C-alpha cells in the first residue's frame, strides 16, 4: 500500500485542478508532519511517568514478594534510584 503522505494525486479537468479520489489534502499532510514531534514528546513523557509508577510499586513490595519475582532488595534500590527518564 502506498504511503498517502508521499504525494497527492492531482487531475486536471476543464482548466481547474482537482484532487483525485482518496488523495490526502496537503493541509492534512502538513498537520500530520508537524504533529509528529509533539506525539513523540508525549509518548516519551507517558513512558517516563509509567516507569516512575512501576518503580514506586516495586519499592513498596516486601522481601517475600521480591523473592517471588527473583529480585533482591539491593537490586530494587538500584532501580528505584535511577532518574525517571532513564530506562
N, CA, C and O atoms as a CHARMM CRD file, in Angstrom:
* protein
*
  348
    1    1 UNK  N      0.84400  -1.17800   0.00000 PROA 1      0.00000
    2    1 UNK  CA     0.00000   0.00000   0.00000 PROA 1      0.00000
    3    1 UNK  C      0.88400   1.23400   0.00000 PROA 1      0.00000
    4    1 UNK  O      1.86800   1.30400   0.73700 PROA 1      0.00000
    5    2 UNK  N      0.54100   2.17900  -0.80400 PROA 2      0.00000
    6    2 UNK  CA     1.34500   3.38300  -0.94200 PROA 2      0.00000
    7    2 UNK  C      1.08200   4.34400   0.20300 PROA 2      0.00000
    8    2 UNK  O     -0.05300   4.48000   0.66100 PROA 2      0.00000
    9    3 UNK  N      2.11400   4.99800   0.65600 PROA 3      0.00000
   10    3 UNK  CA     2.02200   5.95500   1.75400 PROA 3      0.00000
   11    3 UNK  C      1.31600   7.21900   1.26900 PROA 3      0.00000
   12    3 UNK  O      1.81000   7.87200   0.35000 PROA 3      0.00000
   13    4 UNK  N      0.16000   7.58900   1.86600 PROA 4      0.00000
   14    4 UNK  CA    -0.55000   8.79500   1.42600 PROA 4      0.00000
   15    4 UNK  C      0.18700  10.07400   1.76800 PROA 4      0.00000
   16    4 UNK  O     -0.17500  11.14600   1.28400 PROA 4      0.00000
   17    5 UNK  N      1.22800   9.97400   2.60500 PROA 5      0.00000
   18    5 UNK  CA     1.98700  11.16500   2.97000 PROA 5      0.00000
   19    5 UNK  C      2.96500  11.55900   1.86900 PROA 5      0.00000
   20    5 UNK  O      3.48500  12.67400   1.88400 PROA 5      0.00000
   21    6 UNK  N      3.22100  10.67500   0.92500 PROA 6      0.00000
   22    6 UNK  CA     4.21800  10.92200  -0.10800 PROA 6      0.00000
   23    6 UNK  C      3.78600  11.98400  -1.11300 PROA 6      0.00000
   24    6 UNK  O      4.56000  12.88900  -1.42600 PROA 6      0.00000
   25    7 UNK  N      2.58000  11.88400  -1.61100 PROA 7      0.00000
   26    7 UNK  CA     2.13000  12.82700  -2.62700 PROA 7      0.00000
   27    7 UNK  C      0.61700  12.86700  -2.68700 PROA 7      0.00000
   28    7 UNK  O     -0.06400  11.99300  -2.15000 PROA 7      0.00000
   29    8 UNK  N      0.11100  13.86500  -3.33100 PROA 8      0.00000
   30    8 UNK  CA    -1.31400  13.98300  -3.58200 PROA 8      0.00000
   31    8 UNK  C     -1.51900  13.87900  -5.08000 PROA 8      0.00000
   32    8 UNK  O     -0.91400  14.63200  -5.84300 PROA 8      0.00000
   33    9 UNK  N     -2.36000  12.96000  -5.50900 PROA 9      0.00000
   34    9 UNK  CA    -2.66400  12.83300  -6.92500 PROA 9      0.00000
   35    9 UNK  C     -3.56800  13.98500  -7.33800 PROA 9      0.00000
   36    9 UNK  O     -4.56700  14.27200  -6.67900 PROA 9      0.00000
   37   10 UNK  N     -3.21600  14.62500  -8.41000 PROA 10     0.00000
   38   10 UNK  CA    -3.99200  15.76000  -8.89400 PROA 10     0.00000
   39   10 UNK  C     -4.36200  15.50500 -10.34200 PROA 10     0.00000
   40   10 UNK  O     -3.53000  15.09300 -11.15000 PROA 10     0.00000
   41   11 UNK  N     -5.59700  15.75000 -10.65000 PROA 11     0.00000
   42   11 UNK  CA    -6.04500  15.62400 -12.03700 PROA 11     0.00000
   43   11 UNK  C     -6.49800  16.98300 -12.52600 PROA 11     0.00000
   44   11 UNK  O     -6.88700  17.84800 -11.74200 PROA 11     0.00000
   45   12 UNK  N     -6.44100  17.15300 -13.83100 PROA 12     0.00000
   46   12 UNK  CA    -6.84900  18.42900 -14.41100 PROA 12     0.00000
   47   12 UNK  C     -8.05100  18.16900 -15.30500 PROA 12     0.00000
   48   12 UNK  O     -7.99700  17.34500 -16.21800 PROA 12     0.00000
   49   13 UNK  N     -9.12900  18.87900 -15.03100 PROA 13     0.00000
   50   13 UNK  CA   -10.31500  18.76200 -15.87400 PROA 13     0.00000
   51   13 UNK  C    -10.87400  20.14900 -16.12700 PROA 13     0.00000
   52   13 UNK  O    -11.13300  20.90800 -15.19200 PROA 13     0.00000
   53   14 UNK  N    -11.05100  20.46500 -17.36300 PROA 14     0.00000
   54   14 UNK  CA   -11.61700  21.75000 -17.81800 PROA 14     0.00000
   55   14 UNK  C    -10.92300  22.96200 -17.18900 PROA 14     0.00000
   56   14 UNK  O    -11.58800  23.89100 -16.73100 PROA 14     0.00000
   57   15 UNK  N     -9.59900  22.95400 -17.16900 PROA 15     0.00000
   58   15 UNK  CA    -8.85800  24.13400 -16.74500 PROA 15     0.00000
   59   15 UNK  C     -8.67000  24.28700 -15.24800 PROA 15     0.00000
   60   15 UNK  O     -7.96100  25.20000 -14.82500 PROA 15     0.00000
   61   16 UNK  N     -9.27200  23.43700 -14.42200 PROA 16     0.00000
   62   16 UNK  CA    -9.08500  23.53100 -12.97800 PROA 16     0.00000
   63   16 UNK  C     -8.43900  22.25200 -12.47300 PROA 16     0.00000
   64   16 UNK  O     -8.59300  21.18900 -13.07400 PROA 16     0.00000
   65   17 UNK  N     -7.72600  22.35900 -11.38400 PROA 17     0.00000
   66   17 UNK  CA    -7.07800  21.20500 -10.78400 PROA 17     0.00000
   67   17 UNK  C     -7.94300  20.68400  -9.64900 PROA 17     0.00000
   68   17 UNK  O     -8.41900  21.45800  -8.81900 PROA 17     0.00000
   69   18 UNK  N     -8.14500  19.39000  -9.61200 PROA 18     0.00000
   70   18 UNK  CA    -8.90400  18.77900  -8.52600 PROA 18     0.00000
   71   18 UNK  C     -8.12900  17.57800  -8.00800 PROA 18     0.00000
   72   18 UNK  O     -7.41300  16.91700  -8.76100 PROA 18     0.00000
   73   19 UNK  N     -8.27400  17.30500  -6.74200 PROA 19     0.00000
   74   19 UNK  CA    -7.59400  16.15800  -6.13600 PROA 19     0.00000
   75   19 UNK  C     -8.29100  14.87600  -6.55300 PROA 19     0.00000
   76   19 UNK  O     -9.51800  14.82600  -6.64900 PROA 19     0.00000
   77   20 UNK  N     -7.51600  13.86000  -6.79500 PROA 20     0.00000
   78   20 UNK  CA    -8.06900  12.56300  -7.16400 PROA 20     0.00000
   79   20 UNK  C     -8.76800  11.95200  -5.95500 PROA 20     0.00000
   80   20 UNK  O     -8.42400  12.26100  -4.81400 PROA 20     0.00000
   81   21 UNK  N     -9.74800  11.08700  -6.20400 PROA 21     0.00000
   82   21 UNK  CA   -10.44100  10.43800  -5.07500 PROA 21     0.00000
   83   21 UNK  C     -9.45000   9.66100  -4.21100 PROA 21     0.00000
   84   21 UNK  O     -8.58700   8.95100  -4.72500 PROA 21     0.00000
   85   22 UNK  N     -9.58200   9.80300  -2.91400 PROA 22     0.00000
   86   22 UNK  CA    -8.71100   9.10200  -1.97300 PROA 22     0.00000
   87   22 UNK  C     -7.40000   9.80900  -1.67700 PROA 22     0.00000
   88   22 UNK  O     -6.62700   9.34100  -0.84100 PROA 22     0.00000
   89   23 UNK  N     -7.13100  10.92700  -2.34400 PROA 23     0.00000
   90   23 UNK  CA    -5.88600  11.66100  -2.09600 PROA 23     0.00000
   91   23 UNK  C     -5.97800  12.41500  -0.78100 PROA 23     0.00000
   92   23 UNK  O     -7.05800  12.85100  -0.38100 PROA 23     0.00000
   93   24 UNK  N     -4.86200  12.56400  -0.12100 PROA 24     0.00000
   94   24 UNK  CA    -4.80300  13.27700   1.15700 PROA 24     0.00000
   95   24 UNK  C     -4.55400  14.75300   0.87900 PROA 24     0.00000
   96   24 UNK  O     -3.57700  15.09500   0.21200 PROA 24     0.00000
   97   25 UNK  N     -5.42000  15.63500   1.37800 PROA 25     0.00000
   98   25 UNK  CA    -5.20700  17.07100   1.15700 PROA 25     0.00000
   99   25 UNK  C     -3.87200  17.52900   1.74400 PROA 25     0.00000
  100   25 UNK  O     -3.41700  17.01700   2.76600 PROA 25     0.00000
  101   26 UNK  N     -3.26500  18.49300   1.08100 PROA 26     0.00000
  102   26 UNK  CA    -1.95200  18.98700   1.50500 PROA 26     0.00000
  103   26 UNK  C     -1.98900  19.50900   2.93200 PROA 26     0.00000
  104   26 UNK  O     -1.04000  19.29300   3.68500 PROA 26     0.00000
  105   27 UNK  N     -3.06100  20.19100   3.32100 PROA 27     0.00000
  106   27 UNK  CA    -3.15200  20.73400   4.68200 PROA 27     0.00000
  107   27 UNK  C     -3.10500  19.61200   5.72000 PROA 27     0.00000
  108   27 UNK  O     -2.49900  19.77300   6.77900 PROA 27     0.00000
  109   28 UNK  N     -3.74800  18.47100   5.42000 PROA 28     0.00000
  110   28 UNK  CA    -3.71300  17.33300   6.34700 PROA 28     0.00000
  111   28 UNK  C     -2.31200  16.75000   6.44900 PROA 28     0.00000
  112   28 UNK  O     -1.87500  16.37000   7.53500 PROA 28     0.00000
  113   29 UNK  N     -1.60600  16.67800   5.32700 PROA 29     0.00000
  114   29 UNK  CA    -0.23700  16.14900   5.34900 PROA 29     0.00000
  115   29 UNK  C      0.65500  17.03900   6.19600 PROA 29     0.00000
  116   29 UNK  O      1.47200  16.54300   6.97200 PROA 29     0.00000
  117   30 UNK  N      0.50600  18.34800   6.05100 PROA 30     0.00000
  118   30 UNK  CA     1.32500  19.28900   6.82400 PROA 30     0.00000
  119   30 UNK  C      1.02100  19.13500   8.30800 PROA 30     0.00000
  120   30 UNK  O      1.93900  19.13000   9.12900 PROA 30     0.00000
  121   31 UNK  N     -0.24300  19.01100   8.65800 PROA 31     0.00000
  122   31 UNK  CA    -0.62500  18.84900  10.06000 PROA 31     0.00000
  123   31 UNK  C     -0.04400  17.57300  10.63300 PROA 31     0.00000
  124   31 UNK  O      0.45100  17.57300  11.76000 PROA 31     0.00000
  125   32 UNK  N     -0.09500  16.48000   9.87400 PROA 32     0.00000
  126   32 UNK  CA     0.46200  15.20900  10.35600 PROA 32     0.00000
  127   32 UNK  C      1.95900  15.30900  10.57800 PROA 32     0.00000
  128   32 UNK  O      2.46500  14.84100  11.59800 PROA 32     0.00000
  129   33 UNK  N      2.66800  15.90800   9.64800 PROA 33     0.00000
  130   33 UNK  CA     4.12000  16.02500   9.76900 PROA 33     0.00000
  131   33 UNK  C      4.47600  16.91500  10.95500 PROA 33     0.00000
  132   33 UNK  O      5.39600  16.60600  11.71200 PROA 33     0.00000
  133   34 UNK  N      3.75100  18.01900  11.11900 PROA 34     0.00000
  134   34 UNK  CA     4.04000  18.95400  12.20700 PROA 34     0.00000
  135   34 UNK  C      3.73200  18.34500  13.57500 PROA 34     0.00000
  136   34 UNK  O      4.36800  18.70700  14.56500 PROA 34     0.00000
  137   35 UNK  N      2.76800  17.42700  13.64400 PROA 35     0.00000
  138   35 UNK  CA     2.37800  16.87800  14.94000 PROA 35     0.00000
  139   35 UNK  C      3.26500  15.71000  15.37600 PROA 35     0.00000
  140   35 UNK  O      3.19200  15.29700  16.53400 PROA 35     0.00000
  141   36 UNK  N      4.08700  15.17400  14.49900 PROA 36     0.00000
  142   36 UNK  CA     4.92800  14.02700  14.87300 PROA 36     0.00000
  143   36 UNK  C      5.84700  14.32700  16.05400 PROA 36     0.00000
  144   36 UNK  O      5.90000  13.51200  16.97500 PROA 36     0.00000
  145   37 UNK  N      6.57100  15.44300  16.08400 PROA 37     0.00000
  146   37 UNK  CA     7.41900  15.71100  17.25700 PROA 37     0.00000
  147   37 UNK  C      6.60800  15.82700  18.54800 PROA 37     0.00000
  148   37 UNK  O      7.05700  15.40800  19.61400 PROA 37     0.00000
  149   38 UNK  N      5.41700  16.39700  18.43700 PROA 38     0.00000
  150   38 UNK  CA     4.55700  16.52500  19.61600 PROA 38     0.00000
  151   38 UNK  C      4.16500  15.14900  20.13700 PROA 38     0.00000
  152   38 UNK  O      4.24200  14.90000  21.34000 PROA 38     0.00000
  153   39 UNK  N      3.74600  14.25100  19.24500 PROA 39     0.00000
  154   39 UNK  CA     3.36600  12.90500  19.66400 PROA 39     0.00000
  155   39 UNK  C      4.55100  12.14900  20.23900 PROA 39     0.00000
  156   39 UNK  O      4.40600  11.40100  21.20600 PROA 39     0.00000
  157   40 UNK  N      5.71500  12.34100  19.65100 PROA 40     0.00000
  158   40 UNK  CA     6.91800  11.67100  20.16000 PROA 40     0.00000
  159   40 UNK  C      7.23400  12.15500  21.57600 PROA 40     0.00000
  160   40 UNK  O      7.57300  11.36200  22.45400 PROA 40     0.00000
  161   41 UNK  N      7.11800  13.46500  21.78000 PROA 41     0.00000
  162   41 UNK  CA     7.38700  14.03100  23.10200 PROA 41     0.00000
  163   41 UNK  C      6.36500  13.52100  24.13300 PROA 41     0.00000
  164   41 UNK  O      6.72800  13.18700  25.26000 PROA 41     0.00000
  165   42 UNK  N      5.08900  13.46500  23.73400 PROA 42     0.00000
  166   42 UNK  CA     4.06800  12.95100  24.64900 PROA 42     0.00000
  167   42 UNK  C      4.30600  11.47700  24.96300 PROA 42     0.00000
  168   42 UNK  O      4.12800  11.05100  26.10400 PROA 42     0.00000
  169   43 UNK  N      4.70400  10.70300  23.96700 PROA 43     0.00000
  170   43 UNK  CA     4.99900   9.29400  24.18300 PROA 43     0.00000
  171   43 UNK  C      6.14700   9.12500  25.17700 PROA 43     0.00000
  172   43 UNK  O      6.08600   8.27600  26.06600 PROA 43     0.00000
  173   44 UNK  N      7.18400   9.93200  25.02100 PROA 44     0.00000
  174   44 UNK  CA     8.31600   9.86700  25.95500 PROA 44     0.00000
  175   44 UNK  C      7.89000  10.25000  27.37200 PROA 44     0.00000
  176   44 UNK  O      8.31200   9.63000  28.34800 PROA 44     0.00000
  177   45 UNK  N      7.05500  11.27100  27.46900 PROA 45     0.00000
  178   45 UNK  CA     6.56800  11.71500  28.77900 PROA 45     0.00000
  179   45 UNK  C      5.74900  10.62400  29.45600 PROA 45     0.00000
  180   45 UNK  O      5.96500  10.32300  30.63000 PROA 45     0.00000
  181   46 UNK  N      4.80500  10.02700  28.71800 PROA 46     0.00000
  182   46 UNK  CA     3.97100   8.98500  29.31100 PROA 46     0.00000
  183   46 UNK  C      4.78500   7.74400  29.66000 PROA 46     0.00000
  184   46 UNK  O      4.48800   7.07700  30.65100 PROA 46     0.00000
  185   47 UNK  N      5.79600   7.42500  28.87400 PROA 47     0.00000
  186   47 UNK  CA     6.67000   6.29500  29.19000 PROA 47     0.00000
  187   47 UNK  C      7.43300   6.55600  30.48100 PROA 47     0.00000
  188   47 UNK  O      7.56100   5.66600  31.32200 PROA 47     0.00000
  189   48 UNK  N      7.93700   7.77200  30.63700 PROA 48     0.00000
  190   48 UNK  CA     8.67800   8.12000  31.85100 PROA 48     0.00000
  191   48 UNK  C      7.77100   8.08500  33.07900 PROA 48     0.00000
  192   48 UNK  O      8.18700   7.62600  34.14300 PROA 48     0.00000
  193   49 UNK  N      6.55000   8.56000  32.94100 PROA 49     0.00000
  194   49 UNK  CA     5.61500   8.53200  34.06800 PROA 49     0.00000
  195   49 UNK  C      5.23600   7.10200  34.44000 PROA 49     0.00000
  196   49 UNK  O      5.11000   6.77900  35.62100 PROA 49     0.00000
  197   50 UNK  N      5.05500   6.24300  33.43300 PROA 50     0.00000
  198   50 UNK  CA     4.73600   4.83800  33.70100 PROA 50     0.00000
  199   50 UNK  C      5.91100   4.15000  34.39600 PROA 50     0.00000
  200   50 UNK  O      5.71300   3.35700  35.31700 PROA 50     0.00000
  201   51 UNK  N      7.12400   4.45100  33.95700 PROA 51     0.00000
  202   51 UNK  CA     8.32500   3.88800  34.57800 PROA 51     0.00000
  203   51 UNK  C      8.40500   4.31300  36.05000 PROA 51     0.00000
  204   51 UNK  O      8.72000   3.50100  36.92000 PROA 51     0.00000
  205   52 UNK  N      8.12100   5.57300  36.31600 PROA 52     0.00000
  206   52 UNK  CA     8.14600   6.08900  37.69100 PROA 52     0.00000
  207   52 UNK  C      7.11500   5.36500  38.55700 PROA 52     0.00000
  208   52 UNK  O      7.39900   5.00400  39.69900 PROA 52     0.00000
  209   53 UNK  N      5.92300   5.15600  38.01100 PROA 53     0.00000
  210   53 UNK  CA     4.85400   4.46600  38.72700 PROA 53     0.00000
  211   53 UNK  C      5.25500   3.02000  39.04800 PROA 53     0.00000
  212   53 UNK  O      5.02000   2.54100  40.15700 PROA 53     0.00000
  213   54 UNK  N      5.85900   2.33200  38.08000 PROA 54     0.00000
  214   54 UNK  CA     6.27700   0.95000  38.30100 PROA 54     0.00000
  215   54 UNK  C      7.38700   0.86000  39.34200 PROA 54     0.00000
  216   54 UNK  O      7.40300  -0.06100  40.15700 PROA 54     0.00000
  217   55 UNK  N      8.30400   1.80600  39.31600 PROA 55     0.00000
  218   55 UNK  CA     9.38800   1.80100  40.31000 PROA 55     0.00000
  219   55 UNK  C      8.84500   2.06100  41.70800 PROA 55     0.00000
  220   55 UNK  O      9.32100   1.48300  42.68500 PROA 55     0.00000
  221   56 UNK  N      7.84800   2.93200  41.79800 PROA 56     0.00000
  222   56 UNK  CA     7.22600   3.21400  43.09400 PROA 56     0.00000
  223   56 UNK  C      6.56700   1.94400  43.64200 PROA 56     0.00000
  224   56 UNK  O      6.69400   1.63100  44.82600 PROA 56     0.00000
  225   57 UNK  N      5.86200   1.21500  42.76500 PROA 57     0.00000
  226   57 UNK  CA     5.20200  -0.02700  43.19100 PROA 57     0.00000
  227   57 UNK  C      6.24300  -1.07000  43.59500 PROA 57     0.00000
  228   57 UNK  O      6.05700  -1.78500  44.57900 PROA 57     0.00000
  229   58 UNK  N      7.32500  -1.15600  42.84700 PROA 58     0.00000
  230   58 UNK  CA     8.39800  -2.10200  43.15100 PROA 58     0.00000
  231   58 UNK  C      9.02700  -1.80300  44.50800 PROA 58     0.00000
  232   58 UNK  O      9.36500  -2.71300  45.26600 PROA 58     0.00000
  233   59 UNK  N      9.17500  -0.52700  44.79700 PROA 59     0.00000
  234   59 UNK  CA     9.79000  -0.09900  46.05100 PROA 59     0.00000
  235   59 UNK  C      8.95100  -0.53200  47.26200 PROA 59     0.00000
  236   59 UNK  O      9.49300  -0.74800  48.34600 PROA 59     0.00000
  237   60 UNK  N      7.64400  -0.65600  47.07800 PROA 60     0.00000
  238   60 UNK  CA     6.75900  -0.97300  48.19800 PROA 60     0.00000
  239   60 UNK  C      6.46200  -2.46200  48.34600 PROA 60     0.00000
  240   60 UNK  O      5.62000  -2.84400  49.15800 PROA 60     0.00000
  241   61 UNK  N      7.14000  -3.30500  47.57400 PROA 61     0.00000
  242   61 UNK  CA     6.98100  -4.74900  47.76500 PROA 61     0.00000
  243   61 UNK  C      7.80600  -5.19700  48.96200 PROA 61     0.00000
  244   61 UNK  O      8.88900  -4.67100  49.21800 PROA 61     0.00000
  245   62 UNK  N      7.27300  -6.18400  49.69800 PROA 62     0.00000
  246   62 UNK  CA     8.05300  -6.70200  50.82200 PROA 62     0.00000
  247   62 UNK  C      9.06100  -7.73600  50.31500 PROA 62     0.00000
  248   62 UNK  O      9.04300  -8.11200  49.14300 PROA 62     0.00000
  249   63 UNK  N      9.93900  -8.18800  51.21400 PROA 63     0.00000
  250   63 UNK  CA    11.02000  -9.09900  50.83200 PROA 63     0.00000
  251   63 UNK  C     10.49900 -10.42200  50.26700 PROA 63     0.00000
  252   63 UNK  O     11.08800 -10.98400  49.34400 PROA 63     0.00000
  253   64 UNK  N      9.39700 -10.91000  50.82300 PROA 64     0.00000
  254   64 UNK  CA     8.81700 -12.16200  50.32700 PROA 64     0.00000
  255   64 UNK  C      8.34300 -11.99700  48.87300 PROA 64     0.00000
  256   64 UNK  O      8.58700 -12.86700  48.03700 PROA 64     0.00000
  257   65 UNK  N      7.67400 -10.89000  48.58100 PROA 65     0.00000
  258   65 UNK  CA     7.20400 -10.62900  47.21800 PROA 65     0.00000
  259   65 UNK  C      8.38100 -10.45600  46.25400 PROA 65     0.00000
  260   65 UNK  O      8.33200 -10.92500  45.11600 PROA 65     0.00000
  261   66 UNK  N      9.41900  -9.79300  46.70600 PROA 66     0.00000
  262   66 UNK  CA    10.60600  -9.61500  45.86200 PROA 66     0.00000
  263   66 UNK  C     11.25400 -10.96600  45.55400 PROA 66     0.00000
  264   66 UNK  O     11.71500 -11.20600  44.43700 PROA 66     0.00000
  265   67 UNK  N     11.28300 -11.84200  46.55800 PROA 67     0.00000
  266   67 UNK  CA    11.85300 -13.17000  46.35200 PROA 67     0.00000
  267   67 UNK  C     11.04400 -13.94200  45.30900 PROA 67     0.00000
  268   67 UNK  O     11.60700 -14.67300  44.49400 PROA 67     0.00000
  269   68 UNK  N      9.71800 -13.77400  45.33900 PROA 68     0.00000
  270   68 UNK  CA     8.84200 -14.44600  44.37200 PROA 68     0.00000
  271   68 UNK  C      9.15000 -14.03400  42.93300 PROA 68     0.00000
  272   68 UNK  O      9.03600 -14.85300  42.02100 PROA 68     0.00000
  273   69 UNK  N      9.53400 -12.78900  42.72100 PROA 69     0.00000
  274   69 UNK  CA     9.82500 -12.33000  41.34900 PROA 69     0.00000
  275   69 UNK  C     11.31900 -12.36100  41.03600 PROA 69     0.00000
  276   69 UNK  O     11.74700 -11.94500  39.95900 PROA 69     0.00000
  277   70 UNK  N     12.10400 -12.85900  41.98800 PROA 70     0.00000
  278   70 UNK  CA    13.53000 -13.07700  41.72600 PROA 70     0.00000
  279   70 UNK  C     14.40300 -11.84500  41.83800 PROA 70     0.00000
  280   70 UNK  O     15.42700 -11.74600  41.16200 PROA 70     0.00000
  281   71 UNK  N     14.00700 -10.89800  42.69000 PROA 71     0.00000
  282   71 UNK  CA    14.80700  -9.68300  42.89600 PROA 71     0.00000
  283   71 UNK  C     15.23800  -9.56800  44.34600 PROA 71     0.00000
  284   71 UNK  O     14.55400 -10.03900  45.25400 PROA 71     0.00000
  285   72 UNK  N     16.37300  -8.94100  44.54300 PROA 72     0.00000
  286   72 UNK  CA    16.83300  -8.66500  45.90100 PROA 72     0.00000
  287   72 UNK  C     16.52900  -7.19700  46.23000 PROA 72     0.00000
  288   72 UNK  O     16.25800  -6.38700  45.34400 PROA 72     0.00000
  289   73 UNK  N     16.58100  -6.88900  47.50100 PROA 73     0.00000
  290   73 UNK  CA    16.32800  -5.50500  47.93500 PROA 73     0.00000
  291   73 UNK  C     17.36700  -4.55600  47.32900 PROA 73     0.00000
  292   73 UNK  O     17.03200  -3.42200  46.98700 PROA 73     0.00000
  293   74 UNK  N     18.61400  -4.99800  47.19100 PROA 74     0.00000
  294   74 UNK  CA    19.64900  -4.12900  46.61700 PROA 74     0.00000
  295   74 UNK  C     19.39100  -3.85600  45.12600 PROA 74     0.00000
  296   74 UNK  O     19.67000  -2.76100  44.63700 PROA 74     0.00000
  297   75 UNK  N     18.86300  -4.84800  44.41300 PROA 75     0.00000
  298   75 UNK  CA    18.52700  -4.61500  43.00500 PROA 75     0.00000
  299   75 UNK  C     17.38900  -3.59600  42.88000 PROA 75     0.00000
  300   75 UNK  O     17.39400  -2.74800  41.98800 PROA 75     0.00000
  301   76 UNK  N     16.42900  -3.69600  43.77900 PROA 76     0.00000
  302   76 UNK  CA    15.31300  -2.74600  43.77700 PROA 76     0.00000
  303   76 UNK  C     15.82900  -1.34500  44.08800 PROA 76     0.00000
  304   76 UNK  O     15.44300  -0.38100  43.42700 PROA 76     0.00000
  305   77 UNK  N     16.68600  -1.22700  45.07700 PROA 77     0.00000
  306   77 UNK  CA    17.25000   0.08200  45.42400 PROA 77     0.00000
  307   77 UNK  C     18.00200   0.69200  44.23900 PROA 77     0.00000
  308   77 UNK  O     17.91200   1.89100  43.97800 PROA 77     0.00000
  309   78 UNK  N     18.73500  -0.15200  43.53700 PROA 78     0.00000
  310   78 UNK  CA    19.48400   0.32400  42.37600 PROA 78     0.00000
  311   78 UNK  C     18.52600   0.83400  41.28800 PROA 78     0.00000
  312   78 UNK  O     18.78400   1.85800  40.65600 PROA 78     0.00000
  313   79 UNK  N     17.43200   0.11700  41.08100 PROA 79     0.00000
  314   79 UNK  CA    16.45600   0.51500  40.05700 PROA 79     0.00000
  315   79 UNK  C     15.69800   1.77800  40.47100 PROA 79     0.00000
  316   79 UNK  O     15.47400   2.67000  39.65200 PROA 79     0.00000
  317   80 UNK  N     15.31300   1.84700  41.72300 PROA 80     0.00000
  318   80 UNK  CA    14.49800   2.96800  42.20500 PROA 80     0.00000
  319   80 UNK  C     15.28000   4.28200  42.22200 PROA 80     0.00000
  320   80 UNK  O     14.69800   5.35300  42.05500 PROA 80     0.00000
  321   81 UNK  N     16.57700   4.20400  42.42100 PROA 81     0.00000
  322   81 UNK  CA    17.37600   5.44200  42.48900 PROA 81     0.00000
  323   81 UNK  C     17.70500   6.02700  41.11600 PROA 81     0.00000
  324   81 UNK  O     18.27500   7.11500  41.03200 PROA 81     0.00000
  325   82 UNK  N     17.35700   5.32500  40.04800 PROA 82     0.00000
  326   82 UNK  CA    17.58000   5.88300  38.70100 PROA 82     0.00000
  327   82 UNK  C     16.61800   7.05800  38.48000 PROA 82     0.00000
  328   82 UNK  O     15.51200   7.06100  39.01800 PROA 82     0.00000
  329   83 UNK  N     17.03300   8.04300  37.69700 PROA 83     0.00000
  330   83 UNK  CA    16.09900   9.12500  37.34300 PROA 83     0.00000
  331   83 UNK  C     14.94400   8.55700  36.51900 PROA 83     0.00000
  332   83 UNK  O     15.11500   7.55800  35.82000 PROA 83     0.00000
  333   84 UNK  N     13.77500   9.18300  36.59600 PROA 84     0.00000
  334   84 UNK  CA    12.59200   8.64600  35.93900 PROA 84     0.00000
  335   84 UNK  C     12.73400   8.57600  34.41600 PROA 84     0.00000
  336   84 UNK  O     12.03900   7.79300  33.76700 PROA 84     0.00000
  337   85 UNK  N     13.62100   9.38200  33.84600 PROA 85     0.00000
  338   85 UNK  CA    13.74100   9.38800  32.38600 PROA 85     0.00000
  339   85 UNK  C     14.68200   8.29300  31.87700 PROA 85     0.00000
  340   85 UNK  O     14.75900   8.06000  30.67100 PROA 85     0.00000
  341   86 UNK  N     15.39500   7.62300  32.78100 PROA 86     0.00000
  342   86 UNK  CA    16.30100   6.54600  32.35700 PROA 86     0.00000
  343   86 UNK  C     15.60300   5.20100  32.44800 PROA 86     0.00000
  344   86 UNK  O     14.94200   4.89800  33.44100 PROA 86     0.00000
  345   87 UNK  N     15.75400   4.40500  31.41500 PROA 87     0.00000
  346   87 UNK  CA    15.12300   3.07900  31.36100 PROA 87     0.00000
  347   87 UNK  C     15.93100   2.03100  32.05700 PROA 87     0.00000
  348   87 UNK  O     15.53000   0.86800  32.09700 PROA 87     0.00000
